[in-house]
Structures are given as structure tokens and as C-alpha cells.
Amino acid sequence: MTSTFEFIPSFDGTKLRLKRDIQEKPRAVVVISHGAGASIDTTQYRRIEDGLVGAGYTVYFFDHRGHGQSEGLRGYYADFSVLVNDIKFIIDLARKENPGQKIFLFGNSMGGIGSEILGIQKPGYVDGIILSVSAVTGKDEMPEKPEDMTTEFPVPLPESEQNAATLANPPRRTNALGYMMGCAFYYLHDHYQEFAEPVLILCAEDDMHFKPDDMLKFYLNCASEDKVFHSYGHAPHKLFGSEAGPEALQNMLTWLDLRA
């Protein structure tokens, strides 16, 4: 297995930091789309990446724009289509560089919201989607647009996530990030039932950001014929950084192995 780092221009020229973990004979390819305030260097995502690589998967893992070492105003999105198009760009690159391989998408939190929307707008674009603490049915209310969209605010970095890389590029956010997520939720309210991709939903029962009941509602009402739901008691939003993380990782690998 060979790992490489590269800064690669996305669909609009914004350079995204990309890590490739390339297997000589991969089971399949997995693209990781992380959550808000996270990066390639975040501990829980490294656990996911290590688990996938150890199971024989080629992994494409990138810092979303405005996160980690990627370009862009910290924690800023003009529109949720930018989030979706960055994910699509990395998928296109992975497909081009791995002809004939199945492509799976793992999305967590914010990255899962983008993955869910991509699944609705681009049916069949990948061979399956894993929605970790992110499968939602949306809200029927359009958020109010903040007057200040660009001022950066610091995001507290838990001690467990403090390392040389994260401290060198600490997470920050703008009001635009929350507004973008609100607009995405408004879109999903009218469209989530159109989601028909093979999907694994990982739910944390003590999630303070995305309601477990809403994730179950998504599971029951989305159009997918191949859908699996796992719920983890007393697990927080940072599912893979919790005691339930190893079980969630094993459930994910089992799901992938059956479809790779």
C-alpha cells in the first residue's frame, strides 16, 4: 500500500488537500467526506481510514475547502452545491484513476449531508453510500440569511483532537456554514424520499446535532431497496471517536465487503 498527499484544484480551481491510500489489488475504492471543523488529521477519521486500508480498500480522503490545509475561507460555503461538487470532483478523480473498481462514498455529519444530496441528484453515481450521523429528512423552513457571512470564528478543539497538524490549522467557521447547512436541510425536506442508493446508516443515539428519530425516519421512507440501519446506544455525534467506534467500523466493513 502506498500513501501520497497532493493539493489538487477542484471544479472551480480551489486547491483541496488530498490523501490517496493506494492498494495494489484493492477490494474497492472508498471516498471519505468529513464533517465540519474536521480534516484528514482528525483522530476519528484516521481510525476510519486505517480500518478501511487494513481491510484492503483504496481510500481517497480530502480536506473540504476551508478545512485543514485546503484553500478557502475557513469554514465558509457560499452554497451547498459547492460542497456537493467538491465531493463529486473527488469521486470523478477516483473513478478515472481506478478504472473498473467499485466506488463507495463515506459521509459523516456535514460531509454526509453533501453525500445524501449527491445521492439524490446523481442516482447511481457511486456503488453505495455510508451516511454516518447524517441521514436526515430536513426542515420545512428556509433559514434567515445572516448579515455577516465571512467573519471567521474559532471552533473549540477537543484535547483528544489536538496534535501538531490540527493545532497548526485549527478549525474555524463562519455564519455562512450554518446558513449553508440550513439551506441543505430545507432542500432535503422536499427531496429526501427520492434517495434510492444502496445505503448504510450509522446512528448515534446520544447525538446532539442530528436526531436519531430523524435518521430512522429517513431509513424508513427513503426509496432505497438496499438499506441497512445500525444504532449505537449512548454514543455521541463523534461516533467513531467513542467506545462504539470499533463496532461501527466493523459494521461498515461488513457492509462494504458484501457489496465490493
C-alpha positions as CSV (number, residue, x, y, z in Angstrom):
1,M,0.0,0.0,0.0
2,T,1.3,3.4,-1.0
3,S,0.1,6.7,0.6
4,T,0.6,10.1,-1.1
5,F,-0.5,13.7,-0.5
6,E,-1.3,16.2,-3.2
7,F,-3.0,19.6,-3.5
8,I,-5.4,19.3,-6.4
9,P,-7.6,22.0,-8.0
10,S,-11.3,21.2,-7.6
11,F,-14.1,22.1,-10.1
12,D,-13.6,25.9,-9.6
13,G,-9.8,25.9,-9.1
14,T,-9.8,25.9,-5.3
15,K,-7.0,23.6,-4.2
16,L,-8.0,20.7,-2.0
17,R,-5.6,18.6,0.1
18,L,-6.0,15.0,-1.0
19,K,-4.5,11.9,0.5
20,R,-4.5,8.7,-1.5
21,D,-4.0,5.3,0.1
22,I,-3.5,3.0,-2.9
23,Q,-3.7,-0.7,-2.7
24,E,-2.0,-2.9,-5.3
25,K,-5.2,-5.1,-5.6
26,P,-8.0,-3.2,-3.8
27,R,-11.3,-4.7,-2.8
28,A,-12.9,-1.4,-4.0
29,V,-12.4,2.4,-3.5
30,V,-13.8,4.5,-0.7
31,V,-14.0,8.3,-0.8
32,I,-14.2,9.9,2.7
33,S,-16.2,13.1,3.1
34,H,-15.6,14.5,6.6
35,G,-17.6,16.8,8.8
36,A,-17.5,20.5,9.7
37,G,-14.4,21.5,11.6
38,A,-12.6,18.3,10.8
39,S,-9.8,17.3,8.4
40,I,-7.5,14.5,7.3
41,D,-5.7,14.9,10.6
42,T,-8.7,14.4,12.9
43,T,-8.3,11.3,15.1
44,Q,-11.7,9.7,14.5
45,Y,-11.3,9.9,10.7
46,R,-7.8,8.4,10.9
47,R,-9.4,5.5,12.7
48,I,-11.8,5.1,9.8
49,E,-9.1,5.4,7.2
50,D,-6.8,2.9,9.0
51,G,-9.7,0.4,9.2
52,L,-10.5,0.7,5.5
53,V,-6.9,0.4,4.5
54,G,-6.3,-2.5,6.8
55,A,-9.3,-4.3,5.1
56,G,-7.8,-3.9,1.7
57,Y,-9.6,-0.8,0.4
58,T,-8.1,2.1,-1.6
59,V,-9.0,5.3,0.1
60,Y,-9.4,8.9,-1.2
61,F,-9.5,11.3,1.8
62,F,-9.6,15.0,1.3
63,D,-9.8,18.2,3.4
64,H,-13.0,20.0,2.4
65,R,-12.4,23.6,1.3
66,G,-11.9,25.9,4.2
67,H,-10.8,23.0,6.4
68,G,-7.4,21.5,7.3
69,Q,-4.9,22.5,4.7
70,S,-7.2,23.0,1.8
71,E,-7.7,26.5,0.3
72,G,-10.7,28.6,1.0
73,L,-12.0,31.0,3.7
74,R,-12.1,28.9,6.9
75,G,-15.5,27.3,7.5
76,Y,-17.2,29.1,4.6
77,Y,-19.6,27.9,1.9
78,A,-21.4,30.1,-0.5
79,D,-23.9,27.4,-1.3
80,F,-24.4,23.7,-0.5
81,S,-23.8,22.9,-4.2
82,V,-20.2,23.8,-3.7
83,L,-19.9,21.1,-1.0
84,V,-21.6,18.5,-3.3
85,N,-19.5,19.5,-6.3
86,D,-16.2,19.0,-4.4
87,I,-17.3,15.5,-3.3
88,K,-18.3,14.8,-6.9
89,F,-14.9,16.0,-8.1
90,I,-13.0,13.6,-5.9
91,I,-15.3,10.8,-6.9
92,D,-14.6,11.6,-10.6
93,L,-10.9,11.6,-9.9
94,A,-11.0,8.3,-8.0
95,R,-13.0,6.7,-10.9
96,K,-10.6,8.0,-13.5
97,E,-7.6,6.7,-11.6
98,N,-9.2,3.3,-10.7
99,P,-10.9,2.1,-13.8
100,G,-13.2,-0.9,-13.3
101,Q,-13.2,-0.5,-9.5
102,K,-16.4,0.0,-7.5
103,I,-16.6,3.4,-5.8
104,F,-18.2,3.8,-2.4
105,L,-18.8,7.1,-0.6
106,F,-18.5,7.6,3.2
107,G,-20.0,10.8,4.5
108,N,-20.0,11.9,8.1
109,S,-22.1,14.8,9.6
110,M,-21.7,17.8,7.1
111,G,-19.9,15.5,4.7
112,G,-22.8,13.1,5.0
113,I,-25.3,15.8,4.2
114,G,-23.4,16.6,1.0
115,S,-23.3,12.8,0.2
116,E,-27.0,12.5,0.8
117,I,-27.7,15.3,-1.7
118,L,-25.3,13.9,-4.2
119,G,-27.2,10.6,-4.0
120,I,-30.5,12.3,-4.7
121,Q,-29.1,14.5,-7.6
122,K,-26.9,11.8,-9.2
123,P,-28.6,8.4,-8.8
124,G,-26.2,5.5,-9.4
125,Y,-23.1,7.8,-9.4
126,V,-21.4,5.5,-6.8
127,D,-21.9,1.9,-5.8
128,G,-23.1,2.7,-2.3
129,I,-23.2,5.4,0.3
130,I,-22.4,5.3,4.0
131,L,-24.3,8.0,5.9
132,S,-22.7,8.4,9.4
133,V,-24.6,10.6,11.9
134,S,-26.0,12.4,8.9
135,A,-29.1,10.8,7.3
136,V,-31.8,13.5,7.7
137,T,-35.2,14.4,6.4
138,G,-34.6,18.1,6.5
139,K,-36.7,21.0,7.7
140,D,-39.6,22.9,6.0
141,E,-38.3,26.3,6.9
142,M,-35.8,28.3,4.9
143,P,-33.1,29.8,7.3
144,E,-32.7,33.5,7.6
145,K,-29.5,34.7,5.8
146,P,-27.0,36.3,8.2
147,E,-25.8,39.8,7.5
148,D,-22.2,38.8,8.3
149,M,-21.2,35.8,6.2
150,T,-17.5,36.0,6.2
151,T,-16.1,36.7,9.7
152,E,-14.2,33.7,11.0
153,F,-14.9,32.4,14.5
154,P,-12.7,29.8,16.3
155,V,-14.1,26.3,16.9
156,P,-13.1,24.6,20.2
157,L,-10.7,21.8,19.5
158,P,-11.1,18.9,22.0
159,E,-7.9,17.7,23.7
160,S,-8.3,14.3,22.1
161,E,-8.0,16.0,18.7
162,Q,-5.0,18.2,19.5
163,N,-1.9,17.2,17.6
164,A,0.8,19.1,15.6
165,A,-1.3,19.1,12.4
166,T,-4.6,20.2,13.9
167,L,-3.0,22.9,16.1
168,A,-1.2,24.3,13.0
169,N,-4.5,24.5,11.1
170,P,-7.1,25.0,13.9
171,P,-10.8,24.7,12.8
172,R,-12.7,28.0,12.3
173,R,-16.2,28.7,10.9
174,T,-18.4,31.5,9.6
175,N,-22.1,32.2,9.8
176,A,-22.2,31.1,6.1
177,L,-21.5,27.5,7.2
178,G,-24.6,27.3,9.4
179,Y,-26.7,29.1,6.7
180,M,-25.5,26.6,4.0
181,M,-26.5,23.7,6.3
182,G,-29.9,25.2,6.9
183,C,-30.4,25.6,3.1
184,A,-29.4,22.0,2.6
185,F,-31.9,20.9,5.3
186,Y,-34.6,22.9,3.5
187,Y,-33.8,21.2,0.2
188,L,-33.7,17.7,1.8
189,H,-37.2,18.2,3.3
190,D,-38.7,18.1,-0.2
191,H,-36.3,15.6,-1.7
192,Y,-35.0,13.0,0.8
193,Q,-37.6,10.4,-0.2
194,E,-36.0,10.4,-3.7
195,F,-32.8,8.9,-2.2
196,A,-32.6,5.4,-3.8
197,E,-28.9,4.5,-3.4
198,P,-27.6,1.4,-1.6
199,V,-27.1,2.9,1.9
200,L,-25.7,2.1,5.3
201,I,-27.0,4.5,8.0
202,L,-25.0,4.7,11.3
203,C,-26.9,6.4,14.1
204,A,-25.6,7.7,17.4
205,E,-28.4,7.6,20.0
206,D,-26.9,10.5,22.1
207,D,-26.2,12.7,19.0
208,M,-26.8,16.3,20.0
209,H,-26.6,17.5,16.3
210,F,-28.8,15.1,14.3
211,K,-31.8,13.5,15.9
212,P,-31.8,9.7,15.9
213,D,-35.6,9.7,15.3
214,D,-35.0,11.7,12.1
215,M,-32.4,9.2,10.9
216,L,-34.8,6.4,11.5
217,K,-37.5,8.3,9.6
218,F,-35.0,8.7,6.7
219,Y,-34.3,5.0,6.7
220,L,-38.0,4.1,6.7
221,N,-39.1,6.5,4.0
222,C,-36.2,6.8,1.5
223,A,-36.6,5.0,-1.8
224,S,-33.6,2.7,-1.4
225,E,-34.2,-1.0,-1.8
226,D,-30.8,-1.9,-0.3
227,K,-30.7,-0.1,3.0
228,V,-29.2,-1.0,6.4
229,F,-29.6,0.8,9.7
230,H,-27.4,0.5,12.8
231,S,-27.9,2.4,16.0
232,Y,-25.5,2.7,18.9
233,G,-26.7,3.3,22.4
234,H,-25.1,6.1,24.5
235,A,-22.9,7.1,21.5
236,P,-22.3,10.8,20.8
237,H,-22.1,12.6,17.5
238,K,-18.4,11.8,17.2
239,L,-19.4,8.1,16.8
240,F,-16.0,6.8,15.6
241,G,-14.2,8.6,18.5
242,S,-16.4,6.9,21.1
243,E,-16.5,3.4,22.7
244,A,-18.9,2.4,20.0
245,G,-16.4,3.3,17.3
246,P,-14.9,-0.2,16.8
247,E,-18.3,-1.8,16.5
248,A,-19.4,0.9,14.0
249,L,-16.2,0.3,12.0
250,Q,-16.8,-3.4,11.9
251,N,-20.4,-2.9,10.8
252,M,-19.2,-0.6,8.0
253,L,-16.6,-3.1,6.8
254,T,-19.0,-6.0,6.8
255,W,-21.5,-3.9,4.7
256,L,-18.8,-2.9,2.3
257,D,-17.4,-6.5,2.0
258,L,-20.8,-7.8,0.9
259,R,-21.0,-5.2,-1.9
260,A,-17.4,-4.7,-3.1
